[in-house]
């Protein structure tokens, strides 16, 4: 049984994607599909909440980075909120934190 769950919440022109559990090779296809589905509705803001992620490998980082690139390409705002310490360190080590908006305050990304 996978330690994973994903839910989306739409409010106006913003979408919040909450991921729980392990974000790794076993689930990246599901996450990619879910992100592309919400992106197809052209939200102005896409927020990925990682507060309940227990583990993230390089494929998980790749999914987040790819979503960020797609957001830039279409002029969408993109943010990651509340990554746990280990996940935040991975963003810092890869320097993705310098290009992706990462915050602990969900309200700071909403207009």
C-alpha positions in Angstrom: 0.0 0.0 0.0 1.3 3.4 -1.0 1.9 6.1 1.5 0.4 8.8 -0.7 -2.6 11.0 -1.3 -3.3 14.0 -3.4 -6.2 16.5 -3.3 -7.0 19.7 -5.1 -9.0 22.7 -4.1 -10.0 25.4 -6.5 -10.9 28.9 -5.3 -11.6 31.5 -8.0 -8.6 31.5 -10.3 -6.3 29.7 -7.9 -5.7 26.0 -7.3 -4.2 24.4 -4.3 -2.7 20.9 -4.6 -2.1 19.1 -1.3 0.3 16.2 -1.4 0.6 13.7 1.5 3.1 11.0 2.0 6.0 10.0 -0.2 6.6 12.0 -3.4 8.8 9.6 -5.2 9.2 7.5 -8.3 6.2 5.4 -7.5 3.8 8.3 -7.6 5.3 10.9 -9.9 3.1 9.9 -12.8 0.0 10.5 -10.7 1.3 13.8 -9.5 2.2 14.9 -13.0 -1.2 13.9 -14.3 -3.0 15.8 -11.5 -0.9 18.9 -12.0 -1.4 18.9 -15.8 -5.2 18.4 -15.2 -5.4 21.5 -13.0 -3.1 23.4 -15.3 -5.5 22.7 -18.2 -8.0 25.0 -16.6 -5.5 27.8 -16.8 -5.5 29.0 -13.2 -3.7 32.3 -12.5 -2.1 30.8 -9.4 -1.0 27.2 -8.7 0.1 26.4 -5.2 1.6 23.0 -4.1 1.3 22.3 -0.4 4.0 19.9 0.7 3.4 20.2 4.5 2.4 16.6 4.7 5.1 15.1 2.5 7.2 12.6 4.4 9.8 11.9 1.7 10.7 13.4 -1.6 13.3 12.0 -4.0 14.8 13.6 -7.1 11.9 12.5 -9.3 9.6 14.4 -6.9 11.8 17.5 -7.2 11.7 17.1 -11.0 7.9 17.1 -11.0 7.8 20.4 -9.0 10.5 22.0 -11.1 8.7 21.0 -14.3 5.4 22.5 -13.0 7.3 25.7 -12.2 8.7 25.8 -15.8 5.3 25.3 -17.3 3.9 28.1 -15.1 6.6 30.5 -16.3 5.9 29.5 -19.9 2.2 30.6 -19.6 2.6 33.4 -17.1 1.1 31.6 -14.2 2.1 32.3 -10.6 3.5 29.2 -8.9 4.4 28.6 -5.3 5.4 25.8 -2.9 4.2 26.1 0.7 5.2 24.6 3.9 7.8 22.0 2.9 9.1 20.0 5.8 12.7 20.6 6.9 14.2 17.8 4.9 12.3 18.8 1.7 13.2 22.4 2.2 16.9 21.4 2.5 16.6 19.6 -0.8 15.3 22.7 -2.5 18.1 24.7 -0.9 20.8 22.2 -1.9 19.6 22.2 -5.5 19.1 26.0 -5.4 15.6 25.6 -6.6 14.6 27.8 -3.7 16.2 30.7 -5.6 13.8 30.3 -8.6 10.7 28.8 -7.1 8.6 30.8 -4.5 8.7 28.7 -1.3 7.0 30.0 1.8 5.6 28.7 5.1 2.7 31.1 5.0 -0.1 30.0 2.6 -1.8 33.4 2.8 1.3 35.1 1.5 0.9 33.7 -2.0 -2.7 34.7 -2.4 -3.4 38.2 -3.8 
